[in-house]
Structure formats: C-alpha cells, structure tokens
Amino acid sequence: MLRSRIVAWLRVLLPLTALALLSVLFLLGRHPEPNATIPYADVDPQDLAERQAITNPTYTGVTTNGSQLTITGTEAVPGGSQDEGTVQTIRMTLRAKDGRAAEISAGTGKVEGDQIALQDGVRMTTADGWIVTAPEFHASTSAGTLAADREVNVRAPFGDLTAGQMELRPVTPDQPDHILDLKGGVRLIYRP
C-alpha cells in the first residue's frame, strides 16, 4: 500500500519538476543581441565560385595484395587530364592484412593515375616505431608500394640510418606482409 502511494506521488511530482526545470532554462537564457555580427569565412567568393576544388577529400581502397589504403587531404584540385590532380596536406595510411600499418604525411601530393608523388615534408611512421623522412616519396595506390629515389633518413628503434633509396613493398604480390628495403650506401649509427 505504501509503495503504490509513493508511485502515485512520483507520477505527479516528477513531470512537474521537469516542467519547472525547463521553465527556468527558458527564463534565464541569454537575450538575443540585435547588433551582433554573423561570422563569415575569409574567402574571396569570386575565387571560390570559379575554382574547381574539393575540400577534405578522402579516398579508401584495397591494394592488389589485400592491404587497406586510406588517403585524406585538406584540398584536392583536378589537373589537366582526368587522372591528374594535386592534394594539399595529404595523409596516407597503408594497413596490411596482419594489422600492421604505416602512416605517411606530406605537404602536397601530385596524382597521376594510380601514382602519387608526395613532397614537402614527407614523413612515414611505421607501427614498429620506424620514422622515415625523404624529400619525395612515390606511392602506388594499386600495388600498395612506397618508394624514395633520393636520400632517406631513418630513425629506427635501435639507431639512425641513411640510405640512397628506400622501398616499402609486399614481400610477394600475394602476401600481406610488407618489407622496408633500404639500399644505396646504407649507413647505420647504432644506439644500444
């Protein structure tokens, strides 16, 4: 009997309390400012209307050996032909089937078909703690490879390396594992 009386009172009190709280919210809310300015973006509307570009583009795909590839940027601008263009502030993630990943970042990327030339502060970080920097990387979106033809600097868990060339590629076309191949006068400074 006591329980049913409590439930009956709560059925009345709880909705009234909720109504009182909502009333206080509306009564104590901020008053509108009639002279407040509307925030606008600082862009030239003429340039924005005439220029072809995509903001915050994202590309996701699978390479021939089954690795996942994700590419994002701040802006993509098409080039002269259908398969060309540039991407600003580009970030790539190459994730193999075994879950290991490599994160690549660059200031710009020039796209030609399935090839991307990454430039301006190119950096690759692997899941194993390797950090590779070079003036330019060349990535293939279909094969899931990454190569540098000029000198690369590598910070590994065991020391620092420099090499004339670098390639991150699948061990074999049908295997998910990737290998980081350094060649061309490799120097190691070992840090125990």
N, C-alpha and C positions, 0 to 999 in steps of 0.2 A: 504494500500500500504506500509506504514511504517513497519507494523507488518511483512509482508512477506519478506521484505528486511532484517530485524533483524533475522528472522528464517533462511534465506539463509546464512547469515554470520555465525551464530552459528553452522550451519551444517558443515562448513569448519573449524572454529576455535576450536570447542570442540574436534574433533578427533586429530587435530594437537597438542593441549595441552596435551592430554592423551599420545600421542606418545613421546612428549618431556619429560614428567614425567617418563615414562618407560625407556627412554634412559638414563636419569640422574641416575635412580636406578641401572642400569647395569654398568654404567661407574664409579660410586662412591662406588660400592660394595666392600667387603673385598677381598683381594687377597688370593688365597689358600696357605697354609703353607705346603710345601712338607715334612718337618720333624716332623709334628705333630703326636702325638701318638693316636691310636684308643683306646677308653675306653672299657675295658673288665671287666666282673664281677669277683669278687674274690672268685671263687668256684673251687673245685677240679673236673675236667672233668670226671675222673675215677669214683669218688663217685657219681656224678650226673648221669652218664650213668648206673650204677649198681643198684642204689637205686630206689625203686618204691615210688613215692610221687606225689601229686597233689598240685600245688601252687594256692593260693587264691580260695579254693573251696567254693561253695555256694549251699545250699540246701533250697528249698522253698516247702512248703506243707500246707495242711489243716488238722486240727485235727478232731476227730470224732464229736465234737460239733460245728464245723464250724469256729474255730479260725484259723487265719493265722500264720504260723510259718516260720521264716527265720533264717538260721544258716550260718554264714560265718567264715572263719579262714584264717590264713596265709599259713598253710600247712597241708595236710591230708596224713597220711601214713597207708596203709592197714595192718591189723593184720593177725593172723594165719588162721582164717576161713573167709568165705565170708562176714559175717555181723559184723566183728570186725575191729577196727582201732583206731587211735588217731588223734586228731586235735589240732594244736597249735594256740594260741591266738584266742580263739573262742569267737564269739559274737552271741547271740540269741535274736530274737525279737518275742514275743508272743503277737499278736494283736487280741483281742476279736471282735465279730461281732459288738458290740456297739462302736468300735473305740478305746477303752482304751488299752494301751499297757504296757508291761513290757520288759525292756532291761536287758539282762543278759550278763556279760562278765567274762571270766576266762582265766587263762594262758594255761591250757590244758583241753582236753575233751577226755574221753575214750568211744568209741562207741561199744555197744553190741546189735545188733538188733535195736529195737526202743528205747532203753535206752541209755542215755548219762550221764556219771559221770563227772561232772565239778569240777576241782580242781585248785589250785594255784591262790589265789587272787580272789575268786569268789565274785561277786557283782551283785545285782539286784536292778534296779531303776524302780519304777512304775510311771505311769502317774499322780498319786495323790501326788507324792513327797516323797514316802517311799523309803528308801535305806536299803537294807538287805545285810549283809555280813555273810559268814559262811566258815568253812574250805572246805566243799564239798556240792554240790547240786546234786540231781539225777533228770534228766528230762526225760519225756516220750514224744516222738515225735508224737505218735498216739493219746494219751489221752489228751495232752496239759497240763500236770501237772508238777510241780516242787516241790521237797521236800528236806529237810535237816534233817538228823537224829541226828546231833550234835548241840551244842550250836550256836545260831544265835544272831547277834546284829542288832538291827533295829533302824534307825533314822526316826521318824515319824514327821509330821508337828507339833504335839502337845507335843513331848517329845522323850525320848530314852527308848527302850525296850530291854530286853534279854529274851530268851526262850530256852528251851531244844530241841525243834523241831519246824519245820515250814513246811507248805504245801500250795502251790498255786494251786488251782484246781477249775474246774467249779462247780457252786452251785449244779446243777444237770446235768447229761450227755447230756440233750437236750437243756440246756440254755446257752446263750453266756456269761453271767456274771461269773466272777471268784471271789473267796474268798481267802483271805490270812488268814490261820488258824495257829495261834501261840499256842503252848501248851507245857507242861512240865516245870512248875515252871516259869511262866511268871512274870517278874518284870518290872515296869514302873516308870520312873523318869519323872514326869510331868513338862513341861516348859510352863507356861501360856503366 
